Amino acid sequence: MDMNQLNDEQKAVFKQFRASVQDCQLPESDDTYLLRWLVARNFDLAKAENMLRNSLDWRRKYKVDLLNDGYQSPEVLTKYFAAGHLGVDKFKSNLLLIRYGMIDIKGVLLSSKKKDYVMHVVQIVEKTLAMFRKDPMKYKRSPDAISQASVIVDLEGFSMNHVTFKPALDTAIQLVQMYESNYPELLRRVFIINAPKIFSILYSIVLPFMHERTRNKIQIFSHDAKQWKAALLADIDPDQLPASYGGTMTDPDGNPNCITKVNMGGVVPNSYYFNCKPDTRNKKPLSISRGSKEQLEFQVNQAATVLRWDFHSEDSDIAFAVYRKQGSELIPVVPYDRVDCDLSAEEGAIDCYDTGVYIVEFDNSFSYFRSKKIWYSITIE
């Protein structure tokens, strides 16, 4: 949608929306940035404002604005996560290619924490937005249009590991939720090509987490190259598309896969893998049902006492937080965050400057499918 397409009622809502969020420090000042949130919530002012404020909180919490200023992903992700920018489509949308089927998803997630994996994807998205800001007219159909991206997701090589390896499934859901909550109207079109039958399993699992507007932008093609190449070329000029996908773009050496723009993924060497499972000695077990959480209380009787933790999970991540009890209210001391701790233990400590009851929380409420078992050691020193 363009700003000049708004009717009088929508213009009035937009004006109200701008006034209602004038206290916010926005990553972009362009009117089309605010328009994204209104379009995503069908011009419901309250819902759009709530969505935007929650997203700004998310950006602050994970320091998203700093990702393009020196953040370095783990080497295993830069070498084996096959994604990159190609050019633009016929609608002046930024064009990205993800060779998801060629990514050794199990190897990648056994060699990096899920948080690093997610932040690597977020960095790719943020680089896309930075490209919009640097050259807005290159990525806009008109001066008042919302800048968008089109994505080709190539599933050639997709296997059961992409579906049955639990961390891969968790991460897929987390990425969909992250996109829906923080990047409204970024996508113009998604082309999923070379989709095998088993992809329907993964798609059916993540589909409930997608907004209807997102679902309607996705086109899925099987291995019929003639069919999906025709669909790609209907939206993308040949010189913006690798020759292996029906275009004319090649690397300087003639490689039709354009690996200088998007690598080919490949098997992750064992040398990148985390070494071993964390030690359970001197730790207590705790089971947390799916969709629930457990809170442990600790009494601190002296100021400047240190509360120290060391925990890991047997399978996948767990959310962790520490609160100080003040009457019936819980004051956050360590903010809620999902922690990858199945391959390496999470350790930390805080100084308790106030006496009273401190609550350590292990939260599995985000897990729709399974319970978690953790091993923990928490001490007051």
Order of alpha helices (4+ residues) and beta strands (2+ residues): alpha-alpha-alpha-alpha-beta-beta-alpha-alpha-beta-alpha-alpha-beta-alpha-alpha-beta-alpha-beta-beta-beta-beta-beta-beta-beta-beta
